């Protein structure tokens, strides 16, 4: 279960990535406005063949089971709003995994618990006694997330009417180990021992445990697996299942899927997997061998007593390399030799930079090791917070009073806060001694704080803001609003971080207007609070200050490459592609500008090399290489022994900020999973469920098209559309990159689905895919390894109103990304860069809506 934010006191920040469970992120953009008379399922970004609830928040798929002709899809659901909270199980059923019927709420939160993720089984032999052999019960095994104390334990509920109504078991919980990070049970029948098998996550420890039971009530611990593979975030929503290798039923391997957040291959949330063997008690992953990076010239290994010709600012890096962990820091591993750069001197509160001398780029790649905090470089930020721009201060919240500002509710108290409040992570970045902090008595309090009326007489309104990311216009916002004539004309929200940073509104078009500032905390869930300070009118916009922990490559003084840690004290390899800067002057700069949780950076072993090093995420195995495939789990009891998997088509980095309303959250297309031997290695592959083809209509095709260093319409208007199924095969010639552009429109709007022959990678570029400024991590390029087969590259692309899912080759490389294009962007183009490619054949089908 991808839970809400888990708070820890500042002194406990070092407990791995627990303090970052399911962080969302920034959201200056309000959700897409929906006209009151818009028919359901026709809203601007509403998926047409992916499941979404008619309204409200949805995340993880749960309880996937097939029974009496119906595929059941339960899911994490907030029955009371469009943001995370009040977690319960929603419910839908389908006979083909494409056409879904939404049913009433299945399992509801109550005063004692929220209902976190889990699974469902059909108890055919009535081992529980909840039904009869003639009418076997469906049994849900879910995580009870107790509201008093935050403990997580495993519980049961049962249904004897095909999942339409449910009763919670009076003996709950059935497994309780006293943990706050013990969740997401996946249960199945294990025939060799004629018993139930549970796979469940110890999320903060990066472990999966296996339990056995004869009756679903009494459980025995069998073994545990992990840590292994990617461990940069919490482990959630595990799944374990057998598959035949290359269709050979005499060669069965077991697949353990472990979803991770953050720390996924594309950043944030993702689904990794392990292939191995299960003997009824223990899962053993196949040994993929140790990794040796490419050799090269070491330019800095931090083995000397000082930094040599590298220069420091601030205090974070100390006087020289560290020998490992510093005072108050967890164990640091993964560095080479005896020394490394470590910015934890004096803890996370210190800042500074460590910069190399200038050098001329003469190698193809710069490989290095990096660890520490996951706070990426954000373009446009400045390194130091100078004095605020000149102007008129409307409120600085000094002097122990709100002055003429008026309050409602109980979140803001009777006076400004003086810093961090009880049980809150460390608050930083405010000016002076006072600030607005609505964490009074925790996230459960709500209220508003409104300024007296003032006249807008300057071009900008600047202010410092931190706290929760719940945009104005969404249910339960945490936002600063600018009111003119009582209407909200500007708004901004926090970024799910306690550090305040500058934000600015351009109000030049409102000159002379009377206005008010309203600070709103209407949220009682995770990050349900706001921090605000120093609101002012100015003719100059305030520049946000860097809060990064990163290793940067500077060319001409500008950051051109950047890497960050993954909220882990373990260093791993990273690589910068230096080829575009050959012959230019460059510098390496290690930056720690963050004073909050995981506000430090680790670096070591900078090496100039001819080939890139693969970092741990690249060495791990991923069910999907996109940004938007998480909490992936599979159906039990599917007909014909098929293994179908589905994931939440979203990412905790920005899930609360995507511009959809009145719903938020979609599920991926269900996928049929298989194990195939590819380049001598067994890989988990996937393809869209066959029933998607039932939606196909109006095909248009093209054959034998050669494209050279250009982009042009694929077929013409016959191929245009917002919901498409595309199959294409290319023959390699000399183009460096080629592929298709979908949802193309005016002003360069497009989503690029391409293949890079130089890196042998499939990629999706959504940097120009429409709305994306609600979060800095949303735009960008996702890549997955894909080798051409017999000189050809095959692509299957599913395009929906707000997503693309790309299946490369035989499904060994899949990329799932949300997109939010203008409805008028419907074009499909074929392109080649720096050379030619031959499109052997492409067929474009328009997909009918599954809502009809």
N, C-alpha and C positions, 0 to 999 in steps of 0.2 A: 504494500500500500504506500503510495507516495503521499506521505502525510503533510500536514501544514508545518510551518516553521517550528523547530524545536529550540527553545531558548535555553541558554546556559549562562551562568554568571561568568564574568570576564576571566576569572582565574581558571575556568575549565575549558578555555578556548582550544586547548591543545589536544582535546579528545578527538583526534582524527577529524573526519568530515561531519561528525554528528551535528555540529553547530550550523551546518549549511544544508540540512535536509530540505530538499525541495524548495530552495529559494526561487522566487519568481524573478522579477526584475523591473526595469524602468518602463513607464507608460505615459509619456506626455500626450499620446493620442487617445481621444475618447473613442468608445466603441462606435461602430457603424450605426448611424441613426436608422431606425426602422419606422416607416410610416405606420400609423395605427391600423390602416386598412390593408396592409400587406398580407396576402394569404400565407398561411404557414408553409414552410419549405420552399418559398420563392424569394427569400431575403437575399441580399446582394451576394453574400459569401456562403450561402447554404449549400453544403454538399448534396449532390443529386443521387449518388449511388454509394455513399458511405453513411454508416449509421450515425445519426445525431439525435439527441432528445429534442422534443418540440421546443422546450425552454429549459433554462437553468444549466448549472455547471455539471460537467461529466469528466472523470478521468479514467483510471484503470479499468480494463475489462476484468470481470470476476465470474466465478461459477459457470464456466463453459462446459456444458454437458448436452448430449443428444439423448432425447427420450420421446418415444411415441411419435416419431415423425417431425419433431421440432428441435431445432438448434436453439438452446437457451443462451442468451447473452445478458448477464447481470453486469453492473458497472457501478463504480464509485460515483455518487450522485448527491448533489445538494438540493433537496426538495424546496428550499426556501430562498434560492438566489442564484446569481450568475457568477459567483466567485466561490473559491474553495471554502467549505465549512459544512457543519451538520452532516458529516459523511454517513451515507445510507447506501443501500443497494437498489438502484433502478433496475428495470427488467424489460427485455424485449425478446421476441421469438421470431424465428424464420424457418421456412421449409427449404430454402436454397442458399442461405448465407448472403443474400443480396437484398431481397425484399423483407423488410423488418416491420413487425407490429409492436409498437410500444405499449406495454402493459402497466398497470398500477404499481406503485412503489412496493418492493418485495420485503426488504428488511430495513426498518427505520431506526435511526438514532433515538436515544431516549435520555432521561435525566442522568443515567449512570454511564452510558457508553456511546461512542460513535462506532459504526460498523465499518471497519477497514477491510482491505482486500482479502480474498480467499477463493475457494473453489467449491464445486458441487459434484455430487456423485449420485447415482441411482443405487440404492441399497437393495439389490435384487433378492438377496437371501434374508432380508429383514434382520440383519445382525444387530441393529440398534433397538428393535422392538417398537420403532416409531410407526410402523405400518403393518402390513401383512405380506406373506409371500405372494398372494393373489394381487395385492395392490401395494407393491414395494414403494417405500418413501423416497423422495428426493431429499438428500441431506446436504445442507450448506455448511461448510467449515470455514469460519471467518475469524478475523482478528478483532477481539474486543479491545477498543482503545478507551480505557477508563478515564473519565474526566477528572476524577479526584486522584491526583498523583501521577497520572500519565502512564501507568503501567499498561503493557500490551500482553494479551494472552489469547489462547485459541479456544473458540466456542462453536457450538452447533445450533442449527435451526433446521426444521424439517417441514415438508409439505407432502400431503397425500392427494392433492388435486392438480398434478402436473405443474407445480410451481406457482399456482395462482395465489395461494394464501400460505402463510408461513407462521410457525410457532417456534419461539426461542426455547431451547432446552433448559429445564429448570436446574440442571446440574452444572451449568456453565460456571467458569471455564473448564475445559477438559485437559488443557495443558497450561500450567502457569509456572514459569521459572523466575518470576519476580523482576522481569526485565522491562525497560522502556523502549527497547529496540528489538522486538521479537515478533515477526509478522509475516503475513501473506502465505498461509498454508495452501499447498497444492496436493490434493489427495487423489489416489487412484487405487484400484484393486490390483494386488500383485499375486497372480495366480499360483506361482510355484510354492508359496508358503500359505496360500489361501488366507491372506490377511490384507488389511489396508495399509498403504504406504503413504506417509506424509513427508513432503519436502517443504521446509520452512526456513526463513531467513533470520539470522542474527545480524541485523543490517549494519550496525556500527562496527562489528568485528570482522566484516567481510567474510562471513562464514554461512554455509548452508547446513542445516541439521536434517537428519532422516529419522523418522519415528515409525513404529509399527503398532497395529492394533487389530484385534479380532472383532471389535464392536463399535469403533469410532469414538468410544467414550474413554477407554483405558489405554494409555499409550506408553510405549517403551522406547527410550532413545537407543538408536542403532549405531549411529556414527555421525561424523561431521566432515565437511569438505571446505577447504580454504584456510587462509587467504591465498588466492592465486589469480593470475591474469590481471585484469584492470581493477585497481582498488582505490581510485582517486575519489570515490564517493561512496555513499551507502549502497549496500546490496539489497535489492527488493524483488518481489514477485518472481521467485524461482519456479522452474518447471523442469521435470525430468520425464523423458519418454524414450522408447526404443524405436529405431528405424533400420530398415534393411539397407545395406550399402550397395549402391548400383542395382537395386531391385532384387538382390540375391537374398532370399529368406533364410539361407543357411549362414549368412554373414550379418549378424545383428550387432549394431553398436548403440550405445546410449548417449543421448544428448541432454546436457544440463544447461538450461538457459538461466542466466543470472542478469537481471536488469540492474543498471547502475546509474546513480545520479548524485552529484554531477560526475564529470570525468569520462563522458562518452567520447567516441571516436571523433564526432563532429562538434563536440562541446556540449555540456549539459547532459541531458538524459539519453540513454541508449540501451540496447539489448545485446549483451555479449553471450557467447556460448562456449561450452567445453564439450569435446567428444571423448568418450572413454568407455569404460565397462562398469556394470553394476552387478554385484553378486548376491543381491537380496538384502545386503546390510550396508555395503560401502560402495561409494562411487570413486573410481580411480581414473583420472584424466590421462589421455595419451601424452606421452612425453614428446614435446616438440623440439627438444634440444635447447642448449644455451645460445645466447645471441652474442655474436662478435661484430662490432661496428667496423666500417671501412677504416683502413689505416690512413694516416695523413700526418701533417706537420702540426705538432702541439704548439699553440701560440700562447697559451696561459693555462697552467695547471695548479696554481696557488700552492705550490710546494715550498716556496720561500717563506721567510719569516715576515716579510712585508709584502706590499702590493707592487713593489718595483716602480715601473714607469706609469702604472695606472693611478689615477687620481680619485680622491673621494670628496664628497660633500656630506654634510650632516654627520650623524653619529651612528647610523644603523649598521655600518660595516666594520666599525672599530678601526684599530690601527693596522690590522693585517689579517691574513686568512685565519679562519677558525679550524680547530682540530676535530670538529664534529658538532655535537649539540652544545648549546650555550645554556647558561643558568635559566631554569624555568621552562626549557624547551623539551619536547618529546625526543625520543631517540632518532637521530639522523642517520640514514643509510643511503647507499647507492653512489656515494662519491668515490673517486679514485685516489689512491695514495693516502697522504696524511692530512691534506688541507683542502679547504673549499671557501668560497665566498658565502657568508652567512649574515644576513641583515637582522638577526634576532638580538643583537646587542641591546641590552636594556629592555628587551621584550618587544611586543608588537607596536608599542607606542612611539618608537624611534623611527626616523626617516632618513633617507640619504640616497646618494648615487655613487656608483663605482664605474669609472670610464677609462677605456683603453686609450693609448696614444693613437694618432691618426695613422692609417696604413693604406696601401694601395691594394685593391682587390685583384688577386691573381689566381684564385682557386674557384672551383665550381660551387663548392658547398662549404659552409661553416657548421660543423657539428659540435654540440656541447651538451652538458648535462644540466638539468634544471629541476627545481623542486620548490616547495613552499606554497605560498598563497596563490589562489586563482582569482586574480584581479587584473584583467587584460588592459593593455594600453588603449585609451580612447582618443582618437584624433580630435584636435582642437582644444585639448586641455593644456594648462600651463603647469610648470613644475612647482612654482611657489605662489602661495596666496599673498599677494600684496595687499595694500589697503583697498577698501571698496572704492569704486568709482565715485567721483564727486557727485553730490546730489542732495536730495531732501530725504531724511530718514523718517519714515512713517511710524515705525515701531522697532525698538531694539530690545524690548522686554527686560530692561535693566530696572533696578530700583524696587524689585519685589512686588510689583503690581502690574495689572493689565491696563491701567489707566482708563480711558474711555471705551475700551473694547468690551463687548458684551458676550457672555457665555450662556450656553444651554447645556443640559446634561451634566455628567460627572467626570468626563475624560480629562478636562483641562484644569480642574481644581479651581481654587480662588486666586491663584497667583502663578507666575511663571516658575518653571523648574530651574534648578541651579546646576543641572547636569544629568547624570545617569540616575534612574529611579530603581527601586528594589526589584531584583530578579531580571533586570534588563541588561543586555550586552552593553559594552562601553559606548557611550555617546561622545562623538568628537566633531570638530569642525565648526562649532558655534563661536560667536564673538562675545567677549565680555564674560559676565557671570550668569546671565539669564537667557532662557530660551523657552519656546513653547514645546511641550513634550506631553503627548496625550496617552502615554503609557501608565498614567496614574492608576494604581491598583491593577495593572496588567492590561491585556488586550480586550478584556471583556467590557470595559467602559466605553461609552460613546458620548458625543456632544459636538457643539460648534463653538467657534470663537470668531466674532465679527467686528471689523473695524468701524469707527465712525466714517461718515461720508467725507471724501476728499476730491479735489479737482485734479484731473490728469493734465499736468503742465510740462511733462518731459516725455522723451521718446520711448523710455523703457521703464519697466518695473523689475527690479532685481531683488532677490531674496535667497536665503540659505534654506535648503530643504533636505530632509532625510526621513527614514521610516518606511511605512508600507506602500506597496504598489497596488493600489485599487483605484482605478481611474474614475474621475467624475463622469457621470452618465451611466456607469455600471451600477449594479446593485452594491450597496454597502461600500461607498468610496472612502478612501483616505486621501484627501486632495486639498490643495489651495485653489480657491476660485476667485476670479475677478468678476464682480457684479456691476453691470451698468443698467439702469432702469429696472433693477430687480432680476435681470437675466444674466446667466453665466456666459461670458464672452471669451474667457480664457481659463484654462485650468492646467494643473500639473500635479503629479503624484510622486511619491518616493520611489526608491529602487530596491526595496527590501534590504536596506542596510542602515545601521544607526548613525553612520557618519554623514554630517550635513555637507552639502556642496551647493555652489551657486547655480541658480537657474534664472532665466530672464524672459520677460514677455516684451515683444515689440508692440507698443501701444500708440505708435505715431498716428494711426488712423482714428484714435479716440481722443485726440487733443481737445481740451476744453470740457470734456464730459465729466459729470459727477459719478463717482464710483465708490465701491466698498470692496475690501478684502474679506473673504470668508474662509476660515480654516475648518474643514469638515472631517470628523472621525465618526463614521457610521458603521465601522467594521469590528466584529468581535472574534474573528478567526485569527489565524497566524498572520503576523505583521499587521495587526489591526490597530495601528497607531501612526502618528505623524510627528516629526520634529521640524520646527520652523524658527528662523531668527532673522534679524536685520532686514526688514522689508523697507525698500527705498525707491524713490523716483530718481532717475538719472538720464542724461542724454547719451550715456555710454553703457552698453551691455556688460554685465559682469561675466568674466570668463571662468568656467568651472576649473577646479584644480584637479590635477592628476591624483587618482587614488589607486594607481597601478602597482602591482608587484610583477615586474617583467624584465626580460632580457631583450634589448632593442638593438637593431642595426641602424646606425645613423649614416646617411649619405647627404652631403651638403647641409648638414645640421638638421635634417628631417628624418623622422622615423619611417623606414621603408620595410622593415621586417620586425616582428615582435613575437615573443613566446612567453608564456606564463606557467606557473606551477599549477597543480591540481588539488590544492588543499591537502598536501601530503608532505611528510618530512623525508620521503624517499625520492632521491633524484633519479631522473630517467633521461634518456637521450632526446634531443631535439635537433632540428636542422634548418638552416636558412639557405635558400637557393640564391647564390651570389652571382649567377651568370649574367643577369641584366645589368650588373654594376661593374663588370670587368674593366679594369683600368681607372676606376674612379677612386677618390679618397673616401675612406669610411672610418667609423669608430664603433666599438662595442660599448654599450652602456647598460649596466645592471641597475635597475631602478626599484626603490622601495619608497613609495609615497603614501602608504596605507598604514593607519594606526588602529584599525579595528581587528576583528578576528581573522587569523591567518594573514596578518599584515606584515609578512616578511617574505624574502626570496632567497633561494639557494642556487648556486651555480658552480660549475667546475668543468675542467678538461675541454677548453676551447681548441678545436682542431680543424685546420684547413685540409679539405679532402676532395677527391674527385667524384665521390658518390655520397648520397645522403645517408645519414644514420636513420634507422627506424626506431621510433620511440615505442614505448610499451603498448600504447593504444593501437599502433599499427601492427604490432606483433600479436596482439590478441585477435580473437575471432569474433565477428559481429554479424548478427542476423540482418542488420540494415546499417548502411553508412550515412544515412541522412540525419537531419536534426530532429525529425518528428516521428519516431517509432519507439515507444517506451511501454513498460509494463506488459511486454508481449508474453502471452500464455496460450495454451492450446486446448482444444476440445477433447473431452473424454467420450468414448463410445461412438465416435463418428462411424457411419456406415462404411463397409468395405475396408475397415482397418486404416482409413485415411487419417493423416495427421494434419489438421488445419490449425493455423495460428493467426492471432489478431493482436494488434497493439494499439495503444492510445496514440493518436496522431497529433502529438503536441510535445512540448518541451518545458520543463519546469523553469527554464531561464526566462520565459516570457509568457507562460500559459495564461496568467491572469490578465495579460495586456492585449491579447489578440483582439482585433476589432470586429467581434461578432456579437450579435444580440438578436433575439432574446435567449439564445443558447451560447454556451462556450464549451468547446471540446468535441472532437469527432474520433471515431475509430477508423483504423486503416481498413483497406480491403482485406478480407480473410485470405490467407495464403496456404496453399498446399505445400507441405515441407517434404524434403527428400535429402538423403545423403548420397553424394556423388564423389567419385575420385577425379580430382582436377589437378593436373600437373603433378601427379603422384601423391597427392594429399587428399584425405577425405574432408569434404566441406559440406556444410549445411546450405541447401539451396531452397529457393521458394519461387512459386509462380502464383498469379492471381487465381482464385477459385474459378473453376470452369464456368459456373453459372453467370459470371459477368458477361459472357458472350450472348446471353439471352437478351441483353439490353442493346446489342449492336443493331444499327440500321444505317442506311444510306452510305455504303462504302464508296470511297474514292481512292484511286491507286495511281502510282507512278512507277515506271521501270526504266532502267538503263540511263539514269541521269548523271552526268559528270559535272561537278561543281569545282571551280578553281578560284580560290582566294576571294570569295564573295558570299553574300547571303541573298536568297531569293525565295519567293513564294513556292511552297512545295508543289501544290497542284493548282492552286487558285482558290476561289471562294468555296468550292465544294469541300475543301478540307478544313475550313474555318469552323471554330466552335469552342464552347466553354467546357463541354464534357465529351471527351474523346478517348478512343482506344486505338493506339498506333502500333503497328508492327513494321520494323524497318531493318533491312540488312545492307551493310556497306562493305565494299571491297577496298582495302587499303591501297593507296597510291603514295603520293609524297606529301600530303597535307599534314601539318603538325597537329591540328585539331579540326574536328568536324562533328556534325550532328544535326539536330533539329532544334528550332526555337518554337516554343508554344506560347499561347496567350500573348502574342505579339500585338502591339498597337501603337498609338500615337506617342510622340515624345520619347521614342526609344524603349518603351515598356516591353519587356520580354522575359521569358524564363528559358534559359539555355540548357539543353540536355546534350552533352557532348562527350567526345572521346579524345583523350590526349595521347598521341602515339609516342611522344617522347618519354612520358612517365608510365605508359600503359595503364591509364586510369579512366574510369567512367567518372563524369562529373555533372553536377547540377549547379548552375549559377543563378541565384535568385536576387542578386544585388539590384536588379532593375525590374523586379516582378510586381511592383505596385506599392501599396502601403507597407512600410517596413520600419518607419522611424519610431515605432513604439518601444524599440529596444535595440541597443547598440550591437548585440550579438546576432540579430535576426538576418540582416543582409549578409551576403557572402557566398562562398563556393564550398560545396561538399564533394568529396572524392572517395572512390572505392576502387581497389585493385581489380583489373579485368584484362586478361590477355586475349588477343585476337586468336581465333581458331581457323586454321587454314587460310589466313590472310583476310578473314571476314570478322565483322563485329555486328552482333544482333542486338536490337533494342526492342523492348516492349514498354510502352509509355501509357499510363493511365492518367488522364487529365480530368480534374473535376473543378468545380467553381472556386475552390480554394486549396487545391493541392495538386502535386504531381507525385506519382510513384513510378520509378524507373527500374526495370528488371533487365540487367545486362547479361549477355551470353545465355547460359542455361539457368539463370537465376542465382549465379554465384556472387554477383554484385548487385545489391539493391539499394536505392536511395529514395527515401521518402521525405518530402518537404512540403510544408504549407506555403501557399502564396496567396496574396490578396490583391489581384489585379483589378483594374477598372473593367466593368462588365463589357465595355466596347472593345477590349483587347481580346480578339478571337483568332488572330492570324497564326498560321503555321508556316515556317520557313525552313529550308535546308541550307546549310552553310559549310564552308571550308575555309581554313585560315592557313596562310603561308604554304600554298600548294593545292593539289587536286585530290578529290576523292570521288569514287563512283558509288552512287546509290543504286544498288542492284534492284531493290524493290521496296516500296513502302505502300501500306494500306492504312487508310484512316477511316475508322468507323465513328459515327456519331453515336453517343450512348443516350438511350432514353432514360428518363427519370425513374428511379425505383420507388418514388413516392406515389406514382399513379395507381 
